[in-house]
Amino acid sequence: MTLLDQHCTHGAAALDPDAIRARLAHLPHWQVVDGAIARDYAFPDYRTTIAFVNAVAGMAGAEHHHPDMQVSYRHCTVVYKTHSAGGALTDNDFICATKADALYTQQGGA
């Protein structure tokens, strides 16, 4: 089962550095920043940016795992870490990162 097919779970355990590296190998546009994983998405215009933000918000609500997002005219940076795990990275972060990438691809992003 791929991360795209999985769902977030309450009480997910913190991942060790080796597990984080292994999961990042499947998410080449994501990087660890200050203990979180982050990715910047680029868009052709503001309307497309906001459509993506709304799609991520819907997915995050369904998964009960919400990112921090910084939104500008043609960019959105999405940042995940698991607050309930003390700000550590868990599988939930990688599940949602995978789903955010899928939403971006559906909107024509690379």
Backbone as XML, in Angstrom:
<?xml version="1.0"?>
<chain id="A" units="angstrom">
  <residue number="1" name="MET">
    <atom name="N" x="0.852" y="-1.177" z="0.000"/>
    <atom name="CA" x="0.000" y="0.000" z="0.000"/>
    <atom name="C" x="0.905" y="1.250" z="0.000"/>
  </residue>
  <residue number="2" name="THR">
    <atom name="N" x="0.631" y="2.152" z="-0.898"/>
    <atom name="CA" x="1.425" y="3.371" z="-0.980"/>
    <atom name="C" x="0.923" y="4.399" z="0.032"/>
  </residue>
  <residue number="3" name="LEU">
    <atom name="N" x="1.718" y="5.434" z="0.276"/>
    <atom name="CA" x="1.299" y="6.503" z="1.184"/>
    <atom name="C" x="0.026" y="7.181" z="0.695"/>
  </residue>
  <residue number="4" name="LEU">
    <atom name="N" x="-0.146" y="7.240" z="-0.614"/>
    <atom name="CA" x="-1.336" y="7.861" z="-1.183"/>
    <atom name="C" x="-2.612" y="7.123" z="-0.779"/>
  </residue>
  <residue number="5" name="ASP">
    <atom name="N" x="-2.494" y="5.822" z="-0.550"/>
    <atom name="CA" x="-3.642" y="4.991" z="-0.183"/>
    <atom name="C" x="-3.886" y="4.920" z="1.325"/>
  </residue>
  <residue number="6" name="GLN">
    <atom name="N" x="-2.973" y="5.481" z="2.107"/>
    <atom name="CA" x="-3.086" y="5.399" z="3.554"/>
    <atom name="C" x="-3.808" y="6.624" z="4.117"/>
  </residue>
  <residue number="7" name="HIS">
    <atom name="N" x="-4.190" y="6.524" z="5.376"/>
    <atom name="CA" x="-4.839" y="7.629" z="6.074"/>
    <atom name="C" x="-4.111" y="7.895" z="7.379"/>
  </residue>
  <residue number="8" name="CYS">
    <atom name="N" x="-4.186" y="9.120" z="7.825"/>
    <atom name="CA" x="-3.535" y="9.517" z="9.066"/>
    <atom name="C" x="-4.196" y="8.833" z="10.252"/>
  </residue>
  <residue number="9" name="THR">
    <atom name="N" x="-3.394" y="8.580" z="11.273"/>
    <atom name="CA" x="-3.880" y="7.954" z="12.488"/>
    <atom name="C" x="-3.552" y="8.829" z="13.685"/>
  </residue>
  <residue number="10" name="HIS">
    <atom name="N" x="-4.437" y="8.838" z="14.651"/>
    <atom name="CA" x="-4.198" y="9.578" z="15.879"/>
    <atom name="C" x="-3.139" y="8.842" z="16.699"/>
  </residue>
  <residue number="11" name="GLY">
    <atom name="N" x="-2.219" y="9.588" z="17.263"/>
    <atom name="CA" x="-1.191" y="8.977" z="18.087"/>
    <atom name="C" x="-0.043" y="8.368" z="17.310"/>
  </residue>
  <residue number="12" name="ALA">
    <atom name="N" x="0.176" y="8.848" z="16.086"/>
    <atom name="CA" x="1.277" y="8.324" z="15.270"/>
    <atom name="C" x="2.614" y="8.564" z="15.977"/>
  </residue>
  <residue number="13" name="ALA">
    <atom name="N" x="3.499" y="7.588" z="15.885"/>
    <atom name="CA" x="4.797" y="7.663" z="16.556"/>
    <atom name="C" x="5.781" y="8.494" z="15.748"/>
  </residue>
  <residue number="14" name="ALA">
    <atom name="N" x="6.672" y="9.159" z="16.448"/>
    <atom name="CA" x="7.747" y="9.924" z="15.810"/>
    <atom name="C" x="8.646" y="8.969" z="15.028"/>
  </residue>
  <residue number="15" name="LEU">
    <atom name="N" x="9.123" y="9.442" z="13.891"/>
    <atom name="CA" x="10.022" y="8.646" z="13.049"/>
    <atom name="C" x="11.472" y="8.935" z="13.407"/>
  </residue>
  <residue number="16" name="ASP">
    <atom name="N" x="12.315" y="7.915" z="13.262"/>
    <atom name="CA" x="13.745" y="8.136" z="13.486"/>
    <atom name="C" x="14.366" y="8.693" z="12.205"/>
  </residue>
  <residue number="17" name="PRO">
    <atom name="N" x="15.594" y="9.224" z="12.287"/>
    <atom name="CA" x="16.215" y="9.854" z="11.108"/>
    <atom name="C" x="16.310" y="8.944" z="9.882"/>
  </residue>
  <residue number="18" name="ASP">
    <atom name="N" x="16.568" y="7.656" z="10.078"/>
    <atom name="CA" x="16.650" y="6.741" z="8.936"/>
    <atom name="C" x="15.294" y="6.595" z="8.243"/>
  </residue>
  <residue number="19" name="ALA">
    <atom name="N" x="14.234" y="6.510" z="9.024"/>
    <atom name="CA" x="12.889" y="6.395" z="8.451"/>
    <atom name="C" x="12.514" y="7.673" z="7.708"/>
  </residue>
  <residue number="20" name="ILE">
    <atom name="N" x="12.909" y="8.815" z="8.250"/>
    <atom name="CA" x="12.632" y="10.093" z="7.584"/>
    <atom name="C" x="13.345" y="10.144" z="6.232"/>
  </residue>
  <residue number="21" name="ARG">
    <atom name="N" x="14.619" y="9.778" z="6.213"/>
    <atom name="CA" x="15.375" y="9.769" z="4.948"/>
    <atom name="C" x="14.739" y="8.822" z="3.933"/>
  </residue>
  <residue number="22" name="ALA">
    <atom name="N" x="14.301" y="7.665" z="4.377"/>
    <atom name="CA" x="13.680" y="6.687" z="3.474"/>
    <atom name="C" x="12.393" y="7.248" z="2.870"/>
  </residue>
  <residue number="23" name="ARG">
    <atom name="N" x="11.602" y="7.913" z="3.671"/>
    <atom name="CA" x="10.347" y="8.470" z="3.164"/>
    <atom name="C" x="10.590" y="9.665" z="2.245"/>
  </residue>
  <residue number="24" name="LEU">
    <atom name="N" x="11.591" y="10.472" z="2.575"/>
    <atom name="CA" x="11.915" y="11.620" z="1.720"/>
    <atom name="C" x="12.406" y="11.182" z="0.341"/>
  </residue>
  <residue number="25" name="ALA">
    <atom name="N" x="12.976" y="9.993" z="0.251"/>
    <atom name="CA" x="13.447" y="9.478" z="-1.041"/>
    <atom name="C" x="12.291" y="9.353" z="-2.037"/>
  </residue>
  <residue number="26" name="HIS">
    <atom name="N" x="11.068" y="9.214" z="-1.523"/>
    <atom name="CA" x="9.881" y="9.099" z="-2.382"/>
    <atom name="C" x="9.206" y="10.448" z="-2.625"/>
  </residue>
  <residue number="27" name="LEU">
    <atom name="N" x="9.728" y="11.496" z="-1.999"/>
    <atom name="CA" x="9.163" y="12.849" z="-2.132"/>
    <atom name="C" x="10.296" y="13.822" z="-2.475"/>
  </residue>
  <residue number="28" name="PRO">
    <atom name="N" x="10.783" y="13.774" z="-3.703"/>
    <atom name="CA" x="11.996" y="14.511" z="-4.058"/>
    <atom name="C" x="11.905" y="16.031" z="-3.937"/>
  </residue>
  <residue number="29" name="HIS">
    <atom name="N" x="10.712" y="16.601" z="-3.946"/>
    <atom name="CA" x="10.590" y="18.056" z="-3.867"/>
    <atom name="C" x="10.449" y="18.560" z="-2.435"/>
  </residue>
  <residue number="30" name="TRP">
    <atom name="N" x="10.398" y="17.653" z="-1.489"/>
    <atom name="CA" x="10.249" y="18.007" z="-0.080"/>
    <atom name="C" x="11.608" y="17.977" z="0.595"/>
  </residue>
  <residue number="31" name="GLN">
    <atom name="N" x="11.745" y="18.819" z="1.615"/>
    <atom name="CA" x="12.993" y="18.832" z="2.380"/>
    <atom name="C" x="12.687" y="19.056" z="3.853"/>
  </residue>
  <residue number="32" name="VAL">
    <atom name="N" x="13.611" y="18.640" z="4.700"/>
    <atom name="CA" x="13.477" y="18.888" z="6.128"/>
    <atom name="C" x="13.951" y="20.307" z="6.401"/>
  </residue>
  <residue number="33" name="VAL">
    <atom name="N" x="13.089" y="21.082" z="7.055"/>
    <atom name="CA" x="13.394" y="22.461" z="7.433"/>
    <atom name="C" x="12.959" y="22.648" z="8.881"/>
  </residue>
  <residue number="34" name="ASP">
    <atom name="N" x="13.921" y="22.914" z="9.749"/>
    <atom name="CA" x="13.620" y="23.151" z="11.166"/>
    <atom name="C" x="12.761" y="22.044" z="11.775"/>
  </residue>
  <residue number="35" name="GLY">
    <atom name="N" x="13.086" y="20.806" z="11.462"/>
    <atom name="CA" x="12.393" y="19.672" z="12.047"/>
    <atom name="C" x="11.059" y="19.323" z="11.415"/>
  </residue>
  <residue number="36" name="ALA">
    <atom name="N" x="10.669" y="20.058" z="10.376"/>
    <atom name="CA" x="9.420" y="19.795" z="9.652"/>
    <atom name="C" x="9.789" y="19.420" z="8.218"/>
  </residue>
  <residue number="37" name="ILE">
    <atom name="N" x="8.803" y="18.963" z="7.442"/>
    <atom name="CA" x="9.029" y="18.799" z="6.011"/>
    <atom name="C" x="8.275" y="19.908" z="5.291"/>
  </residue>
  <residue number="38" name="ALA">
    <atom name="N" x="8.886" y="20.425" z="4.229"/>
    <atom name="CA" x="8.310" y="21.574" z="3.525"/>
    <atom name="C" x="8.531" y="21.440" z="2.028"/>
  </residue>
  <residue number="39" name="ARG">
    <atom name="N" x="7.589" y="22.037" z="1.296"/>
    <atom name="CA" x="7.703" y="22.121" z="-0.156"/>
    <atom name="C" x="7.046" y="23.412" z="-0.628"/>
  </residue>
  <residue number="40" name="ASP">
    <atom name="N" x="7.678" y="24.044" z="-1.598"/>
    <atom name="CA" x="7.106" y="25.220" z="-2.251"/>
    <atom name="C" x="6.510" y="24.779" z="-3.578"/>
  </residue>
  <residue number="41" name="TYR">
    <atom name="N" x="5.251" y="25.151" z="-3.799"/>
    <atom name="CA" x="4.552" y="24.850" z="-5.043"/>
    <atom name="C" x="4.401" y="26.148" z="-5.833"/>
  </residue>
  <residue number="42" name="ALA">
    <atom name="N" x="4.642" y="26.077" z="-7.136"/>
    <atom name="CA" x="4.512" y="27.249" z="-8.012"/>
    <atom name="C" x="3.277" y="27.100" z="-8.897"/>
  </residue>
  <residue number="43" name="PHE">
    <atom name="N" x="2.633" y="28.246" z="-9.195"/>
    <atom name="CA" x="1.404" y="28.264" z="-9.978"/>
    <atom name="C" x="1.450" y="29.378" z="-11.008"/>
  </residue>
  <residue number="44" name="PRO">
    <atom name="N" x="0.616" y="29.298" z="-12.040"/>
    <atom name="CA" x="0.625" y="30.335" z="-13.074"/>
    <atom name="C" x="-0.066" y="31.632" z="-12.647"/>
  </residue>
  <residue number="45" name="ASP">
    <atom name="N" x="-0.967" y="31.532" z="-11.656"/>
    <atom name="CA" x="-1.701" y="32.732" z="-11.245"/>
    <atom name="C" x="-2.294" y="32.525" z="-9.855"/>
  </residue>
  <residue number="46" name="TYR">
    <atom name="N" x="-2.869" y="33.592" z="-9.324"/>
    <atom name="CA" x="-3.419" y="33.570" z="-7.970"/>
    <atom name="C" x="-4.612" y="32.623" z="-7.842"/>
  </residue>
  <residue number="47" name="ARG">
    <atom name="N" x="-5.473" y="32.610" z="-8.823"/>
    <atom name="CA" x="-6.655" y="31.743" z="-8.770"/>
    <atom name="C" x="-6.254" y="30.279" z="-8.632"/>
  </residue>
  <residue number="48" name="THR">
    <atom name="N" x="-5.266" y="29.857" z="-9.379"/>
    <atom name="CA" x="-4.799" y="28.473" z="-9.307"/>
    <atom name="C" x="-4.143" y="28.195" z="-7.956"/>
  </residue>
  <residue number="49" name="THR">
    <atom name="N" x="-3.415" y="29.168" z="-7.448"/>
    <atom name="CA" x="-2.810" y="29.029" z="-6.120"/>
    <atom name="C" x="-3.884" y="28.782" z="-5.069"/>
  </residue>
  <residue number="50" name="ILE">
    <atom name="N" x="-4.923" y="29.606" z="-5.081"/>
    <atom name="CA" x="-5.976" y="29.491" z="-4.085"/>
    <atom name="C" x="-6.778" y="28.196" z="-4.258"/>
  </residue>
  <residue number="51" name="ALA">
    <atom name="N" x="-6.959" y="27.751" z="-5.489"/>
    <atom name="CA" x="-7.634" y="26.468" z="-5.720"/>
    <atom name="C" x="-6.839" y="25.331" z="-5.070"/>
  </residue>
  <residue number="52" name="PHE">
    <atom name="N" x="-5.523" y="25.383" z="-5.188"/>
    <atom name="CA" x="-4.668" y="24.376" z="-4.558"/>
    <atom name="C" x="-4.768" y="24.467" z="-3.037"/>
  </residue>
  <residue number="53" name="VAL">
    <atom name="N" x="-4.691" y="25.677" z="-2.504"/>
    <atom name="CA" x="-4.799" y="25.868" z="-1.052"/>
    <atom name="C" x="-6.107" y="25.271" z="-0.546"/>
  </residue>
  <residue number="54" name="ASN">
    <atom name="N" x="-7.193" y="25.531" z="-1.242"/>
    <atom name="CA" x="-8.487" y="24.991" z="-0.833"/>
    <atom name="C" x="-8.525" y="23.469" z="-0.933"/>
  </residue>
  <residue number="55" name="ALA">
    <atom name="N" x="-7.895" y="22.916" z="-1.961"/>
    <atom name="CA" x="-7.853" y="21.458" z="-2.108"/>
    <atom name="C" x="-7.040" y="20.828" z="-0.973"/>
  </residue>
  <residue number="56" name="VAL">
    <atom name="N" x="-5.910" y="21.428" z="-0.631"/>
    <atom name="CA" x="-5.099" y="20.918" z="0.484"/>
    <atom name="C" x="-5.880" y="21.046" z="1.789"/>
  </residue>
  <residue number="57" name="ALA">
    <atom name="N" x="-6.580" y="22.157" z="1.981"/>
    <atom name="CA" x="-7.376" y="22.337" z="3.198"/>
    <atom name="C" x="-8.447" y="21.256" z="3.304"/>
  </residue>
  <residue number="58" name="GLY">
    <atom name="N" x="-9.088" y="20.911" z="2.202"/>
    <atom name="CA" x="-10.092" y="19.845" z="2.212"/>
    <atom name="C" x="-9.488" y="18.502" z="2.550"/>
  </residue>
  <residue number="59" name="MET">
    <atom name="N" x="-8.349" y="18.202" z="1.946"/>
    <atom name="CA" x="-7.664" y="16.940" z="2.232"/>
    <atom name="C" x="-7.225" y="16.901" z="3.693"/>
  </residue>
  <residue number="60" name="ALA">
    <atom name="N" x="-6.672" y="18.009" z="4.187"/>
    <atom name="CA" x="-6.198" y="18.070" z="5.570"/>
    <atom name="C" x="-7.353" y="17.863" z="6.550"/>
  </residue>
  <residue number="61" name="GLY">
    <atom name="N" x="-8.489" y="18.446" z="6.241"/>
    <atom name="CA" x="-9.658" y="18.248" z="7.090"/>
    <atom name="C" x="-10.101" y="16.794" z="7.111"/>
  </residue>
  <residue number="62" name="ALA">
    <atom name="N" x="-10.097" y="16.162" z="5.952"/>
    <atom name="CA" x="-10.487" y="14.756" z="5.866"/>
    <atom name="C" x="-9.512" y="13.853" z="6.620"/>
  </residue>
  <residue number="63" name="GLU">
    <atom name="N" x="-8.236" y="14.211" z="6.602"/>
    <atom name="CA" x="-7.208" y="13.407" z="7.275"/>
    <atom name="C" x="-7.027" y="13.801" z="8.745"/>
  </residue>
  <residue number="64" name="HIS">
    <atom name="N" x="-7.624" y="14.901" z="9.150"/>
    <atom name="CA" x="-7.446" y="15.424" z="10.516"/>
    <atom name="C" x="-5.971" y="15.679" z="10.816"/>
  </residue>
  <residue number="65" name="HIS">
    <atom name="N" x="-5.280" y="16.201" z="9.810"/>
    <atom name="CA" x="-3.849" y="16.523" z="9.959"/>
    <atom name="C" x="-3.585" y="17.758" z="9.105"/>
  </residue>
  <residue number="66" name="HIS">
    <atom name="N" x="-3.332" y="18.876" z="9.753"/>
    <atom name="CA" x="-3.317" y="20.170" z="9.073"/>
    <atom name="C" x="-1.918" y="20.755" z="8.971"/>
  </residue>
  <residue number="67" name="PRO">
    <atom name="N" x="-1.563" y="21.246" z="7.783"/>
    <atom name="CA" x="-0.245" y="21.853" z="7.598"/>
    <atom name="C" x="-0.274" y="23.338" z="7.949"/>
  </residue>
  <residue number="68" name="ASP">
    <atom name="N" x="0.901" y="23.898" z="8.053"/>
    <atom name="CA" x="1.057" y="25.344" z="8.002"/>
    <atom name="C" x="1.251" y="25.666" z="6.531"/>
  </residue>
  <residue number="69" name="MET">
    <atom name="N" x="0.628" y="26.734" z="6.064"/>
    <atom name="CA" x="0.777" y="27.137" z="4.670"/>
    <atom name="C" x="1.075" y="28.626" z="4.603"/>
  </residue>
  <residue number="70" name="GLN">
    <atom name="N" x="2.010" y="28.956" z="3.735"/>
    <atom name="CA" x="2.293" y="30.352" z="3.432"/>
    <atom name="C" x="1.897" y="30.562" z="1.976"/>
  </residue>
  <residue number="71" name="VAL">
    <atom name="N" x="0.994" y="31.517" z="1.750"/>
    <atom name="CA" x="0.414" y="31.711" z="0.432"/>
    <atom name="C" x="0.798" y="33.079" z="-0.112"/>
  </residue>
  <residue number="72" name="SER">
    <atom name="N" x="1.216" y="33.102" z="-1.363"/>
    <atom name="CA" x="1.459" y="34.361" z="-2.069"/>
    <atom name="C" x="0.829" y="34.253" z="-3.458"/>
  </residue>
  <residue number="73" name="TYR">
    <atom name="N" x="1.047" y="35.235" z="-4.278"/>
    <atom name="CA" x="0.366" y="35.319" z="-5.577"/>
    <atom name="C" x="0.508" y="34.048" z="-6.413"/>
  </residue>
  <residue number="74" name="ARG">
    <atom name="N" x="1.737" y="33.567" z="-6.583"/>
    <atom name="CA" x="1.963" y="32.407" z="-7.455"/>
    <atom name="C" x="2.671" y="31.254" z="-6.749"/>
  </residue>
  <residue number="75" name="HIS">
    <atom name="N" x="2.650" y="31.265" z="-5.426"/>
    <atom name="CA" x="3.343" y="30.218" z="-4.666"/>
    <atom name="C" x="2.562" y="29.858" z="-3.414"/>
  </residue>
  <residue number="76" name="CYS">
    <atom name="N" x="2.742" y="28.624" z="-3.000"/>
    <atom name="CA" x="2.235" y="28.175" z="-1.704"/>
    <atom name="C" x="3.284" y="27.238" z="-1.114"/>
  </residue>
  <residue number="77" name="THR">
    <atom name="N" x="3.736" y="27.550" z="0.074"/>
    <atom name="CA" x="4.644" y="26.665" z="0.791"/>
    <atom name="C" x="3.822" y="25.891" z="1.818"/>
  </residue>
  <residue number="78" name="VAL">
    <atom name="N" x="3.960" y="24.580" z="1.781"/>
    <atom name="CA" x="3.242" y="23.697" z="2.691"/>
    <atom name="C" x="4.265" y="23.083" z="3.633"/>
  </residue>
  <residue number="79" name="VAL">
    <atom name="N" x="3.963" y="23.129" z="4.932"/>
    <atom name="CA" x="4.875" y="22.628" z="5.958"/>
    <atom name="C" x="4.103" y="21.668" z="6.863"/>
  </residue>
  <residue number="80" name="TYR">
    <atom name="N" x="4.674" y="20.486" z="7.045"/>
    <atom name="CA" x="4.059" y="19.484" z="7.914"/>
    <atom name="C" x="5.000" y="19.084" z="9.039"/>
  </residue>
  <residue number="81" name="LYS">
    <atom name="N" x="4.432" y="18.948" z="10.229"/>
    <atom name="CA" x="5.017" y="18.262" z="11.374"/>
    <atom name="C" x="3.840" y="17.884" z="12.255"/>
  </residue>
  <residue number="82" name="THR">
    <atom name="N" x="4.049" y="16.956" z="13.150"/>
    <atom name="CA" x="2.942" y="16.444" z="13.958"/>
    <atom name="C" x="3.003" y="17.047" z="15.357"/>
  </residue>
  <residue number="83" name="HIS">
    <atom name="N" x="2.116" y="17.976" z="15.614"/>
    <atom name="CA" x="2.099" y="18.659" z="16.910"/>
    <atom name="C" x="1.831" y="17.685" z="18.049"/>
  </residue>
  <residue number="84" name="SER">
    <atom name="N" x="0.951" y="16.713" z="17.840"/>
    <atom name="CA" x="0.618" y="15.762" z="18.904"/>
    <atom name="C" x="1.778" y="14.818" z="19.222"/>
  </residue>
  <residue number="85" name="ALA">
    <atom name="N" x="2.803" y="14.801" z="18.373"/>
    <atom name="CA" x="4.006" y="14.005" z="18.628"/>
    <atom name="C" x="5.152" y="14.919" z="19.064"/>
  </residue>
  <residue number="86" name="GLY">
    <atom name="N" x="4.797" y="16.056" z="19.639"/>
    <atom name="CA" x="5.823" y="16.990" z="20.125"/>
    <atom name="C" x="6.527" y="17.739" z="19.019"/>
  </residue>
  <residue number="87" name="GLY">
    <atom name="N" x="5.899" y="17.875" z="17.872"/>
    <atom name="CA" x="6.513" y="18.571" z="16.746"/>
    <atom name="C" x="7.449" y="17.697" z="15.932"/>
  </residue>
  <residue number="88" name="ALA">
    <atom name="N" x="7.441" y="16.398" z="16.200"/>
    <atom name="CA" x="8.282" y="15.456" z="15.451"/>
    <atom name="C" x="7.601" y="15.114" z="14.126"/>
  </residue>
  <residue number="89" name="LEU">
    <atom name="N" x="8.341" y="14.458" z="13.266"/>
    <atom name="CA" x="7.785" y="13.954" z="12.014"/>
    <atom name="C" x="7.244" y="12.547" z="12.230"/>
  </residue>
  <residue number="90" name="THR">
    <atom name="N" x="6.064" y="12.298" z="11.657"/>
    <atom name="CA" x="5.421" y="10.988" z="11.735"/>
    <atom name="C" x="4.991" y="10.572" z="10.329"/>
  </residue>
  <residue number="91" name="ASP">
    <atom name="N" x="4.492" y="9.361" z="10.222"/>
    <atom name="CA" x="3.963" y="8.914" z="8.934"/>
    <atom name="C" x="2.845" y="9.834" z="8.450"/>
  </residue>
  <residue number="92" name="ASN">
    <atom name="N" x="2.078" y="10.416" z="9.370"/>
    <atom name="CA" x="1.001" y="11.317" z="8.971"/>
    <atom name="C" x="1.512" y="12.452" z="8.087"/>
  </residue>
  <residue number="93" name="ASP">
    <atom name="N" x="2.675" y="12.988" z="8.407"/>
    <atom name="CA" x="3.243" y="14.085" z="7.622"/>
    <atom name="C" x="3.550" y="13.642" z="6.201"/>
  </residue>
  <residue number="94" name="PHE">
    <atom name="N" x="4.080" y="12.446" z="6.062"/>
    <atom name="CA" x="4.447" y="11.945" z="4.747"/>
    <atom name="C" x="3.223" y="11.503" z="3.948"/>
  </residue>
  <residue number="95" name="ILE">
    <atom name="N" x="2.214" y="11.001" z="4.628"/>
    <atom name="CA" x="0.957" y="10.668" z="3.956"/>
    <atom name="C" x="0.358" y="11.931" z="3.348"/>
  </residue>
  <residue number="96" name="CYS">
    <atom name="N" x="0.277" y="12.988" z="4.146"/>
    <atom name="CA" x="-0.334" y="14.228" z="3.658"/>
    <atom name="C" x="0.538" y="14.925" z="2.618"/>
  </residue>
  <residue number="97" name="ALA">
    <atom name="N" x="1.846" y="14.846" z="2.753"/>
    <atom name="CA" x="2.736" y="15.417" z="1.737"/>
    <atom name="C" x="2.515" y="14.713" z="0.399"/>
  </residue>
  <residue number="98" name="THR">
    <atom name="N" x="2.378" y="13.394" z="0.427"/>
    <atom name="CA" x="2.118" y="12.623" z="-0.784"/>
    <atom name="C" x="0.792" y="13.035" z="-1.406"/>
  </residue>
  <residue number="99" name="LYS">
    <atom name="N" x="-0.210" y="13.230" z="-0.574"/>
    <atom name="CA" x="-1.534" y="13.629" z="-1.070"/>
    <atom name="C" x="-1.520" y="15.056" z="-1.604"/>
  </residue>
  <residue number="100" name="ALA">
    <atom name="N" x="-0.747" y="15.944" z="-0.986"/>
    <atom name="CA" x="-0.617" y="17.311" z="-1.505"/>
    <atom name="C" x="0.047" y="17.286" z="-2.876"/>
  </residue>
  <residue number="101" name="ASP">
    <atom name="N" x="1.089" y="16.466" z="-3.033"/>
    <atom name="CA" x="1.736" y="16.339" z="-4.346"/>
    <atom name="C" x="0.751" y="15.822" z="-5.395"/>
  </residue>
  <residue number="102" name="ALA">
    <atom name="N" x="-0.095" y="14.887" z="-5.025"/>
    <atom name="CA" x="-1.085" y="14.350" z="-5.962"/>
    <atom name="C" x="-2.082" y="15.423" z="-6.369"/>
  </residue>
  <residue number="103" name="LEU">
    <atom name="N" x="-2.494" y="16.254" z="-5.424"/>
    <atom name="CA" x="-3.398" y="17.364" z="-5.754"/>
    <atom name="C" x="-2.733" y="18.342" z="-6.720"/>
  </residue>
  <residue number="104" name="TYR">
    <atom name="N" x="-1.455" y="18.606" z="-6.488"/>
    <atom name="CA" x="-0.702" y="19.506" z="-7.364"/>
    <atom name="C" x="-0.627" y="18.933" z="-8.788"/>
  </residue>
  <residue number="105" name="THR">
    <atom name="N" x="-0.351" y="17.642" z="-8.878"/>
    <atom name="CA" x="-0.286" y="16.995" z="-10.185"/>
    <atom name="C" x="-1.643" y="17.039" z="-10.883"/>
  </residue>
  <residue number="106" name="GLN">
    <atom name="N" x="-2.724" y="16.838" z="-10.147"/>
    <atom name="CA" x="-4.062" y="16.904" z="-10.717"/>
    <atom name="C" x="-4.363" y="18.288" z="-11.291"/>
  </residue>
  <residue number="107" name="GLN">
    <atom name="N" x="-3.761" y="19.320" z="-10.711"/>
    <atom name="CA" x="-3.977" y="20.674" z="-11.195"/>
    <atom name="C" x="-3.009" y="21.054" z="-12.314"/>
  </residue>
  <residue number="108" name="GLY">
    <atom name="N" x="-2.211" y="20.108" z="-12.756"/>
    <atom name="CA" x="-1.301" y="20.363" z="-13.853"/>
    <atom name="C" x="0.091" y="20.765" z="-13.440"/>
  </residue>
  <residue number="109" name="GLY">
    <atom name="N" x="0.384" y="20.685" z="-12.135"/>
    <atom name="CA" x="1.728" y="21.021" z="-11.652"/>
    <atom name="C" x="2.702" y="19.903" z="-11.956"/>
  </residue>
  <residue number="110" name="ALA">
    <atom name="N" x="3.958" y="20.248" z="-11.909"/>
    <atom name="CA" x="5.003" y="19.245" z="-12.199"/>
    <atom name="C" x="5.587" y="18.661" z="-10.950"/>
  </residue>
</chain>
